[in-house]
Amino acid sequence: MKSLCLQPLLVPSSALVDRRVFFANHLTTKCFPKQLHFNSRCVVVSSYSSSSATLSAESEVEKKQVFDGDKAALLVRELRNNFDSGKTKSYEWRISQLEAIAKMLEEKENEIIDALHKDVSKPRLEAYITEVFQAKSSCNEALQELKHWMKPEKVSTSITTFPSSAEIVSEPLGVVLIISTWNFPFSLSLDPVIGAISAGNTVVLKPSEIAPATSSLLANLLEIYLDNSAVRVVEGSVPETTALLDQKWDKILYTGSARVGRIVMAAAAKHLTPVILELGGKCPAVVDSNINLQVTARRIIAGKWACNSGQACISVDYIITRKDFAPTLIAALKEELENFFGKDPIESKDMSRIVSPTQFARLVKLLDEDKASDKIVLGGQRDEKKLKIAPTILLDVPEEALVMQEEIFGPILPIITVDNIEDSYGIIKSRPKPLAAYLFTNNEQLKKDYVDKISSGGMLINDAVVHVATRGLPFGGVEESGMGCYHGKFSFDSFSHKKAVLYKGFDSDPDIRYPPYTPEKAKMLRAILDGNIFAIILALLGWSK
């Protein structure tokens, strides 16, 4: 998932020392605002009217009231004071906020879907399922389970602390920062906010400026529906994000690219702040020949082109299949793509557009590279004005091609062929661990081997993408694809501290634990620690073993 307009930038190591200088020198107005209006609740960003202006006009910026480090520090201090008051820790407060979110989702569904259409032209049904319904599901689960989640977990004690009782108490971390992304700008903002509120924290949400309609809507709705003394939204671009990252937080959740994830982690490390990084990578789909061909083709399309036009961190990034089966698979994909999107998919209203001209140009560069352009077997058409690219399949693109070197994040699907399906394991393992890995097969042994041998954030057999909507499963990456996880109870746990508590009375206080340590005490203590009942009896009788 890409966010913050930072993804395409190659950040030098020195930029970690002074990020402001680097970003100010490299960002253009395609991802930076003209004006910033700050108030006590949120920063509201208005768009540039000219695409040629740059950030170099420092004097012009200084004339405007901006959200800088001082204002960020003031915001954090205010939220920390409100957290310290204890108001957010109560079950009643948490439930009231969750109920307010549920009410917001019901009352403002159309406005949410309209904003998503403005940002990426998401089809209304797709927007409802992947954004609104996903948020509703998370909120409803929290409402149903919160009392159970908050209940201390009883733990058995040992003889060394007898008599005693123990429990694990989930307590809120404090003030958390959530930096969201643009491809699912509503659900990937609200879902972690629901988790942070459920755990009893105060929250600052920084939505992506690349989805300005959704960002503005979130700022307005959360100010209206939620407790502004505990939940705030900061809109803006890199300067606002930098100001926020310079503060001390109790946890940061960032969704976006691995490159920016490193910047977030470096900023957090200065304060020893724990982070959840939801990143991405090249998610493979291994397709065996022992399958239901039509169902497989439909589900791959649903997990690629019907999933925000491939602009999803868990969408299928490339396919691996046997060389002799590839033509059959391509023919099935072609047939189902036409059934889904018509003969001219660029005109289809059931496909999202590319989010921005910058992302469009990046994807066109992948297609037009010499190593890839002659490998196109389906699609390749594009319309720059509409920011649309037709579903495109490439066959046997060389490993060194750009399209195989970076996360595609668009409607382009390379197919890599192998002689034996088991050869796919080596290809996948040669790359950083992906956020998701998919396998299509009826072979039970192949399923077991894939689960056992392939490491990924999540895995799905015989479908794509839908595992993230499965209640009870965590969502998170591993190594390059991220760290930490959330969704449902995992969100509650990620935004909580698990405090170990042991309770004892004053009734039993044997001398055996205190000096002087006599030989008799030593025998008894060793016997107790070893759990040796026979030795304990002998020690009590004063006999040697």
C-alpha positions as CSV (number, residue, x, y, z in Angstrom):
1,M,0.0,0.0,0.0
2,K,1.3,3.4,-0.9
3,S,0.8,6.5,1.0
4,L,2.0,10.0,1.7
5,C,3.3,10.6,-1.8
6,L,6.6,9.3,-0.5
7,Q,6.6,6.0,-2.2
8,P,8.4,6.9,-5.4
9,L,11.2,8.8,-3.6
10,L,14.6,7.3,-3.0
11,V,15.3,8.7,0.4
12,P,19.0,9.1,1.2
13,S,20.2,7.9,4.6
14,S,20.8,11.5,5.6
15,A,17.1,12.2,5.1
16,L,16.4,10.3,8.3
17,V,18.3,13.1,10.1
18,D,16.5,16.0,8.4
19,R,13.4,14.7,6.5
20,R,12.0,18.2,6.1
21,V,14.8,19.3,3.8
22,F,14.6,16.2,1.6
23,F,10.8,16.3,1.2
24,A,10.7,20.0,0.6
25,N,13.2,19.7,-2.2
26,H,11.5,16.8,-3.9
27,L,7.7,17.1,-3.5
28,T,5.6,18.8,-6.1
29,T,2.1,20.1,-5.9
30,K,0.6,16.9,-7.2
31,C,0.8,15.7,-3.6
32,F,1.1,18.9,-1.6
33,P,-1.5,21.5,-0.6
34,K,-1.6,25.2,-1.5
35,Q,-3.2,26.2,1.8
36,L,-3.4,24.8,5.3
37,H,-6.1,26.0,7.7
38,F,-5.4,24.9,11.3
39,N,-8.0,24.8,14.1
40,S,-8.2,22.9,17.4
41,R,-9.8,19.9,15.9
42,C,-8.1,19.1,12.6
43,V,-6.0,20.5,9.7
44,V,-8.0,21.1,6.6
45,V,-6.2,21.0,3.3
46,S,-7.3,22.7,0.1
47,S,-6.0,21.6,-3.3
48,Y,-3.6,23.5,-5.6
49,S,-5.1,25.1,-8.7
50,S,-1.8,25.0,-10.5
51,S,0.2,21.8,-11.0
52,S,3.5,23.6,-11.7
53,A,4.0,25.3,-8.3
54,T,6.5,23.8,-5.9
55,L,7.4,23.9,-2.3
56,S,10.3,26.3,-2.8
57,A,8.3,29.4,-1.8
58,E,9.1,29.2,1.9
59,S,8.1,32.8,2.5
60,E,4.7,32.1,1.2
61,V,4.3,29.1,3.5
62,E,5.5,31.1,6.5
63,K,2.7,33.6,5.9
64,K,0.1,30.9,6.5
65,Q,-0.8,29.2,9.7
66,V,0.5,25.7,9.4
67,F,0.5,22.6,11.6
68,D,4.1,22.5,12.8
69,G,6.0,20.8,15.5
70,D,4.8,23.2,18.2
71,K,1.2,22.6,17.3
72,A,1.8,18.8,17.1
73,A,3.4,18.8,20.6
74,L,0.4,20.8,21.9
75,L,-2.0,18.3,20.4
76,V,-0.2,15.3,21.9
77,R,0.0,17.0,25.3
78,E,-3.7,17.8,25.3
79,L,-4.6,14.2,24.3
80,R,-2.2,12.8,26.9
81,N,-3.8,14.9,29.6
82,N,-7.2,13.7,28.6
83,F,-6.0,10.1,28.6
84,D,-4.4,10.6,32.1
85,S,-7.8,11.7,33.4
86,G,-8.9,8.1,32.9
87,K,-12.1,8.9,30.9
88,T,-11.1,6.7,27.9
89,K,-10.4,3.6,30.1
90,S,-14.0,3.0,31.1
91,Y,-16.2,0.4,29.3
92,E,-18.9,3.0,29.0
93,W,-16.8,5.6,27.1
94,R,-15.4,3.0,24.7
95,I,-18.9,1.6,23.9
96,S,-20.3,5.1,23.4
97,Q,-17.6,5.9,20.8
98,L,-18.1,2.6,19.0
99,E,-21.9,3.2,18.9
100,A,-21.2,6.7,17.5
101,I,-19.1,5.1,14.8
102,A,-21.8,2.6,14.0
103,K,-24.3,5.4,13.8
104,M,-22.0,7.4,11.5
105,L,-21.6,4.5,9.1
106,E,-25.4,4.1,8.9
107,E,-26.2,7.7,8.4
108,K,-23.3,8.7,6.2
109,E,-23.0,5.7,3.9
110,N,-23.8,7.5,0.7
111,E,-21.4,10.4,1.5
112,I,-18.6,7.9,2.2
113,I,-19.2,6.1,-1.1
114,D,-19.4,9.4,-3.0
115,A,-16.0,10.5,-1.5
116,L,-14.4,7.1,-2.5
117,H,-15.8,7.6,-6.1
118,K,-14.2,11.1,-6.3
119,D,-10.8,9.8,-5.1
120,V,-10.4,6.6,-7.2
121,S,-13.8,6.1,-9.1
122,K,-14.5,3.0,-7.0
123,P,-17.7,1.3,-8.1
124,R,-20.4,1.8,-5.5
125,L,-20.8,-1.9,-4.7
126,E,-17.1,-2.4,-4.4
127,A,-16.8,0.7,-2.2
128,Y,-19.5,-0.6,0.0
129,I,-18.1,-4.1,0.4
130,T,-14.4,-3.2,0.8
131,E,-14.8,0.0,2.7
132,V,-18.1,0.6,4.4
133,F,-19.1,-3.0,5.2
134,Q,-15.6,-3.8,6.4
135,A,-15.7,-0.9,8.8
136,K,-19.2,-1.9,10.0
137,S,-18.0,-5.5,10.5
138,S,-15.1,-4.3,12.6
139,C,-17.3,-2.0,14.7
140,N,-20.0,-4.6,15.2
141,E,-17.4,-7.2,16.4
142,A,-16.0,-4.7,18.9
143,L,-19.4,-3.8,20.2
144,Q,-20.3,-7.5,20.7
145,E,-17.0,-8.6,22.1
146,L,-15.6,-5.6,24.0
147,K,-16.7,-6.7,27.5
148,H,-15.1,-10.1,26.9
149,W,-11.9,-8.5,25.6
150,M,-11.6,-6.2,28.6
151,K,-12.1,-9.0,31.1
152,P,-8.8,-9.9,32.9
153,E,-7.5,-13.3,31.8
154,K,-7.0,-15.7,34.8
155,V,-3.7,-17.5,35.0
156,S,-2.8,-20.5,37.1
157,T,-0.1,-20.0,39.7
158,S,2.7,-22.3,40.9
159,I,3.6,-23.7,44.3
160,T,6.4,-21.1,44.6
161,T,3.8,-18.4,45.1
162,F,1.2,-20.4,47.0
163,P,-1.3,-19.3,48.1
164,S,-1.9,-16.7,45.3
165,S,-3.9,-15.9,42.2
166,A,-2.9,-14.2,38.9
167,E,-4.3,-12.5,35.9
168,I,-3.4,-10.6,32.8
169,V,-5.0,-7.2,32.6
170,S,-5.3,-5.4,29.3
171,E,-4.6,-1.7,29.8
172,P,-4.6,1.0,27.1
173,L,-1.2,2.2,25.9
174,G,-2.0,5.9,25.9
175,V,-1.8,8.2,22.9
176,V,-1.5,6.5,19.5
177,L,-0.9,7.7,16.0
178,I,-2.5,6.1,12.9
179,I,-1.1,7.1,9.5
180,S,-3.4,5.7,6.8
181,T,-3.2,5.2,3.1
182,W,-5.0,6.1,-0.1
183,N,-6.1,2.9,-1.8
184,F,-8.7,1.9,0.8
185,P,-8.7,5.3,2.4
186,F,-11.8,4.9,4.6
187,S,-11.6,1.3,5.9
188,L,-7.8,1.4,6.5
189,S,-8.3,4.6,8.5
190,L,-11.3,3.6,10.5
191,D,-10.5,0.0,11.2
192,P,-7.4,0.8,13.3
193,V,-9.2,3.7,15.0
194,I,-11.9,1.3,16.1
195,G,-9.2,-1.0,17.6
196,A,-7.4,1.9,19.3
197,I,-10.7,3.2,20.8
198,S,-11.7,-0.3,21.9
199,A,-8.5,-0.6,23.8
200,G,-9.1,2.7,25.6
201,N,-6.6,5.0,23.9
202,T,-6.7,8.5,22.7
203,V,-6.0,8.7,18.9
204,V,-4.7,10.9,16.2
205,L,-5.6,9.9,12.7
206,K,-3.5,11.1,9.7
207,P,-5.4,10.2,6.5
208,S,-3.8,10.2,3.1
209,E,-3.7,13.5,1.2
210,I,-3.7,11.5,-2.0
211,A,-7.4,10.7,-1.3
212,P,-8.5,14.2,-0.5
213,A,-12.2,13.7,-0.6
214,T,-12.1,10.8,1.8
215,S,-9.6,12.6,4.0
216,S,-11.8,15.7,4.3
217,L,-14.9,13.6,5.0
218,L,-13.1,11.6,7.8
219,A,-12.0,14.9,9.4
220,N,-15.5,16.3,9.3
221,L,-17.3,13.1,10.4
222,L,-15.0,12.2,13.3
223,E,-15.2,15.7,14.6
224,I,-19.0,15.5,14.6
225,Y,-19.6,12.0,15.8
226,L,-16.7,11.3,18.2
227,D,-15.3,12.7,21.4
228,N,-12.9,15.4,20.2
229,S,-11.0,15.4,23.5
230,A,-9.8,12.0,22.7
231,V,-10.0,11.5,18.9
232,R,-8.5,14.0,16.4
233,V,-7.8,14.1,12.7
234,V,-4.8,15.9,11.2
235,E,-5.0,16.4,7.4
236,G,-2.1,17.5,5.3
237,S,1.0,16.2,3.6
238,V,4.6,15.5,4.4
239,P,5.2,18.6,6.7
240,E,2.2,17.6,8.9
241,T,3.3,14.0,9.0
242,T,6.8,14.9,9.9
243,A,5.6,17.2,12.7
244,L,3.6,14.3,14.0
245,L,6.4,11.8,13.8
246,D,8.7,14.1,15.7
247,Q,6.4,13.6,18.8
248,K,6.5,10.9,21.4
249,W,3.6,8.4,20.9
250,D,2.7,5.3,22.8
251,K,2.2,3.4,19.5
252,I,2.2,4.2,15.8
253,L,0.4,2.2,13.1
254,Y,1.5,3.0,9.5
255,T,0.0,1.7,6.3
256,G,2.0,2.3,3.1
257,S,5.3,1.4,1.4
258,A,8.3,-0.3,2.9
259,R,10.4,2.7,2.0
260,V,8.3,5.1,4.1
261,G,7.9,2.4,6.7
262,R,11.6,2.7,7.4
263,I,11.3,6.4,7.9
264,V,8.4,5.9,10.3
265,M,10.3,3.3,12.2
266,A,13.4,5.5,12.4
267,A,11.3,8.3,13.8
268,A,9.6,6.0,16.3
269,A,13.0,4.5,17.5
270,K,14.1,7.9,18.8
271,H,11.3,7.6,21.5
272,L,11.4,3.8,21.7
273,T,7.8,3.9,20.4
274,P,6.5,0.5,19.2
275,V,5.1,0.3,15.7
276,I,2.7,-1.7,13.6
277,L,3.8,-1.5,9.9
278,E,1.3,-2.7,7.3
279,L,3.4,-2.6,4.1
280,G,3.0,-4.9,1.1
281,G,5.2,-6.6,-1.5
282,K,4.8,-8.9,-4.4
283,C,2.0,-11.3,-3.5
284,P,2.3,-14.5,-5.6
285,A,-0.5,-16.9,-6.8
286,V,0.6,-20.4,-7.6
287,V,-1.9,-22.0,-10.0
288,D,-1.9,-25.8,-10.4
289,S,-3.5,-27.5,-13.3
290,N,-5.7,-29.6,-11.0
291,I,-8.3,-26.9,-10.4
292,N,-11.8,-25.7,-11.3
293,L,-10.6,-23.5,-14.1
294,Q,-13.5,-21.1,-14.4
295,V,-13.8,-20.6,-10.6
296,T,-10.0,-20.0,-10.4
297,A,-10.1,-17.4,-13.2
298,R,-13.0,-15.6,-11.6
299,R,-11.4,-15.5,-8.2
300,I,-8.1,-14.3,-9.5
301,I,-9.8,-11.5,-11.4
302,A,-11.8,-10.6,-8.2
303,G,-8.5,-10.5,-6.3
304,K,-6.7,-8.4,-8.9
305,W,-8.7,-6.2,-11.2
306,A,-12.0,-6.1,-9.3
307,C,-10.0,-5.1,-6.2
308,N,-9.4,-1.4,-6.7
309,S,-7.9,-2.2,-10.1
310,G,-5.0,-4.0,-8.5
311,Q,-4.2,-1.1,-6.2
312,A,-4.2,-3.2,-3.1
313,C,-1.4,-4.5,-0.9
314,I,-2.9,-8.0,-0.9
315,S,-3.9,-8.2,-4.6
316,V,-2.3,-10.9,-6.8
317,D,0.9,-9.4,-8.0
318,Y,2.1,-12.3,-10.2
319,I,1.1,-15.8,-11.1
320,I,3.3,-18.9,-11.3
321,T,2.0,-21.9,-13.2
322,R,3.2,-24.8,-15.4
323,K,4.5,-23.9,-18.9
324,D,2.0,-26.3,-20.6
325,F,-0.9,-25.0,-18.6
326,A,-0.3,-21.2,-19.1
327,P,-2.2,-20.9,-22.4
328,T,-5.3,-22.6,-20.9
329,L,-5.2,-20.3,-17.9
330,I,-4.7,-17.2,-20.0
331,A,-7.7,-18.1,-22.2
332,A,-9.9,-18.6,-19.1
333,L,-8.8,-15.2,-17.7
334,K,-9.5,-13.5,-21.0
335,E,-13.0,-15.0,-21.2
336,E,-13.9,-14.1,-17.7
337,L,-12.4,-10.6,-18.0
338,E,-14.6,-9.9,-21.0
339,N,-17.6,-11.3,-19.0
340,F,-16.8,-9.0,-16.1
341,F,-15.7,-5.7,-17.8
342,G,-16.8,-6.0,-21.4
343,K,-14.8,-5.9,-24.6
344,D,-13.6,-2.4,-23.8
345,P,-12.7,-2.5,-20.1
346,I,-11.5,1.1,-20.0
347,E,-15.1,2.1,-20.4
348,S,-16.3,-0.2,-17.7
349,K,-17.9,1.4,-14.7
350,D,-17.0,-1.7,-12.6
351,M,-13.2,-0.9,-12.5
352,S,-11.6,1.7,-10.4
353,R,-9.2,4.2,-12.0
354,I,-5.6,4.8,-11.2
355,V,-5.4,7.1,-8.3
356,S,-3.1,9.8,-9.8
357,P,-1.2,10.8,-12.9
358,T,2.0,10.0,-11.0
359,Q,0.9,6.4,-10.4
360,F,-0.4,6.1,-14.0
361,A,2.9,7.2,-15.4
362,R,4.7,4.7,-13.1
363,L,2.5,1.8,-14.4
364,V,2.9,2.9,-18.0
365,K,6.7,2.8,-17.5
366,L,6.5,-0.8,-16.3
367,L,4.5,-1.8,-19.5
368,D,6.6,0.2,-22.0
369,E,10.0,-1.1,-20.8
370,D,11.8,-3.0,-23.5
371,K,12.0,-6.2,-21.4
372,A,8.2,-6.2,-20.8
373,S,6.5,-4.5,-23.8
374,D,6.8,-7.6,-26.1
375,K,5.6,-9.9,-23.4
376,I,2.0,-8.5,-23.3
377,V,-0.4,-11.3,-24.3
378,L,-3.6,-9.5,-23.2
379,G,-4.6,-5.8,-22.7
380,G,-2.1,-3.0,-22.5
381,Q,-4.5,-0.3,-23.6
382,R,-4.5,2.9,-21.6
383,D,-6.3,6.2,-21.4
384,E,-4.3,8.9,-19.6
385,K,-7.2,11.4,-19.4
386,K,-9.4,8.8,-17.6
387,L,-6.4,7.4,-15.7
388,K,-7.4,3.9,-16.7
389,I,-5.3,1.0,-17.9
390,A,-7.0,-2.1,-19.3
391,P,-6.4,-5.5,-17.5
392,T,-3.0,-6.5,-18.8
393,I,-1.3,-9.9,-18.7
394,L,2.3,-10.5,-19.5
395,L,3.9,-13.9,-20.1
396,D,7.3,-15.0,-19.0
397,V,8.7,-11.5,-18.2
398,P,12.4,-11.7,-17.4
399,E,13.3,-11.5,-13.7
400,E,15.3,-8.3,-14.2
401,A,12.3,-6.4,-15.7
402,L,11.0,-3.5,-13.6
403,V,7.6,-5.2,-13.4
404,M,9.2,-8.1,-11.5
405,Q,11.4,-5.9,-9.4
406,E,8.8,-3.8,-7.5
407,E,5.3,-4.2,-6.2
408,I,3.0,-3.5,-9.2
409,F,0.1,-2.0,-7.4
410,G,-2.0,-1.7,-10.6
411,P,-3.9,-3.7,-13.3
412,I,-0.9,-5.5,-14.6
413,L,-0.4,-9.3,-14.0
414,P,2.8,-11.1,-15.1
415,I,2.6,-14.9,-15.4
416,I,5.8,-16.9,-14.8
417,T,6.0,-20.4,-16.1
418,V,7.8,-23.4,-14.6
419,D,8.3,-27.1,-15.6
420,N,7.0,-28.4,-12.2
421,I,4.6,-26.6,-9.9
422,E,7.0,-27.3,-7.0
423,D,9.6,-25.1,-8.7
424,S,7.4,-22.1,-7.6
425,Y,8.7,-22.4,-4.1
426,G,12.2,-21.3,-5.0
427,I,10.9,-18.3,-7.0
428,I,8.8,-17.1,-4.0
429,K,11.5,-17.7,-1.5
430,S,14.1,-15.7,-3.5
431,R,12.0,-12.6,-2.9
432,P,11.1,-10.8,0.4
433,K,8.3,-12.4,2.3
434,P,5.0,-11.2,0.9
435,L,1.9,-9.8,2.7
436,A,-0.2,-12.6,1.2
437,A,0.4,-15.8,-0.8
438,Y,-2.2,-17.7,-2.8
439,L,-2.5,-21.2,-4.1
440,F,-5.1,-22.7,-6.4
441,T,-5.2,-26.5,-6.4
442,N,-7.2,-29.7,-5.5
443,N,-4.0,-31.5,-4.5
444,E,-4.1,-32.0,-0.7
445,Q,-0.4,-32.6,-0.5
446,L,0.4,-29.5,-2.4
447,K,-1.8,-27.5,0.0
448,K,0.1,-28.9,3.0
449,D,3.5,-28.2,1.4
450,Y,2.6,-24.7,0.5
451,V,1.4,-23.8,4.0
452,D,4.5,-25.5,5.4
453,K,7.2,-24.1,3.0
454,I,6.0,-20.6,2.1
455,S,6.3,-17.8,4.7
456,S,3.9,-14.8,4.2
457,G,1.8,-12.4,6.3
458,G,-1.3,-14.3,5.4
459,M,-2.2,-17.2,3.1
460,L,-5.3,-18.3,1.2
461,I,-6.0,-21.5,-0.6
462,N,-8.3,-21.5,-3.7
463,D,-9.3,-17.8,-3.5
464,A,-7.7,-14.4,-3.2
465,V,-8.0,-11.4,-0.8
466,V,-11.1,-12.5,1.1
467,H,-9.0,-13.9,4.1
468,V,-8.7,-10.3,5.4
469,A,-12.4,-10.2,5.9
470,T,-12.5,-13.4,7.9
471,R,-13.4,-12.8,11.5
472,G,-10.8,-14.2,13.9
473,L,-7.8,-14.0,11.6
474,P,-5.1,-11.4,12.1
475,F,-4.0,-9.1,9.3
476,G,-0.3,-8.3,9.2
477,G,3.0,-8.8,7.4
478,V,6.3,-10.5,8.1
479,E,9.8,-9.0,7.5
480,E,9.7,-6.7,4.5
481,S,5.9,-6.9,4.3
482,G,5.4,-5.5,7.7
483,M,5.3,-6.2,11.5
484,G,2.6,-6.5,14.0
485,C,-1.1,-7.2,13.1
486,Y,-4.6,-6.0,13.7
487,H,-8.3,-6.7,13.0
488,G,-10.8,-7.6,15.6
489,K,-9.3,-9.0,18.9
490,F,-5.9,-8.6,17.4
491,S,-6.5,-4.8,17.1
492,F,-7.5,-4.7,20.7
493,D,-4.4,-6.6,21.8
494,S,-2.1,-4.5,19.6
495,F,-3.2,-1.3,21.2
496,S,-3.1,-2.7,24.7
497,H,-0.4,-3.5,27.2
498,K,-0.8,-7.0,28.8
499,K,-0.1,-6.3,32.4
500,A,0.9,-9.2,34.6
501,V,-0.7,-9.1,38.1
502,L,-0.2,-11.4,41.0
503,Y,-2.3,-11.3,44.2
504,K,-1.2,-12.6,47.6
505,G,-2.4,-12.3,51.1
506,F,-0.6,-12.1,54.4
507,D,-1.7,-15.4,55.9
508,S,1.1,-17.7,54.7
509,D,4.7,-16.5,55.0
510,P,7.1,-19.5,55.5
511,D,10.6,-18.9,56.7
512,I,12.0,-21.1,54.0
513,R,12.3,-18.2,51.5
514,Y,14.3,-15.9,53.9
515,P,17.9,-15.9,55.2
516,P,19.7,-17.5,56.9
517,Y,19.7,-20.3,54.3
518,T,20.3,-23.4,56.4
519,P,21.0,-26.8,54.9
520,E,17.5,-27.9,55.9
521,K,15.9,-24.9,54.1
522,A,18.0,-25.6,51.1
523,K,16.8,-29.2,50.9
524,M,13.2,-28.2,51.3
525,L,13.4,-25.3,48.8
526,R,15.1,-27.5,46.2
527,A,12.5,-30.2,46.7
528,I,9.6,-27.6,46.3
529,L,11.2,-26.0,43.2
530,D,11.8,-29.4,41.6
531,G,8.2,-30.5,42.4
532,N,9.6,-33.7,44.0
533,I,6.9,-34.8,46.4
534,F,9.0,-37.6,47.8
535,A,11.9,-35.2,48.6
536,I,9.5,-32.7,50.2
537,I,8.2,-35.5,52.6
538,L,11.8,-36.5,53.4
539,A,12.8,-32.9,54.1
540,L,9.7,-32.4,56.4
541,L,10.7,-35.6,58.3
542,G,14.3,-34.4,58.5
543,W,15.6,-37.3,56.6
544,S,18.2,-37.2,53.8
545,K,17.4,-38.5,50.4
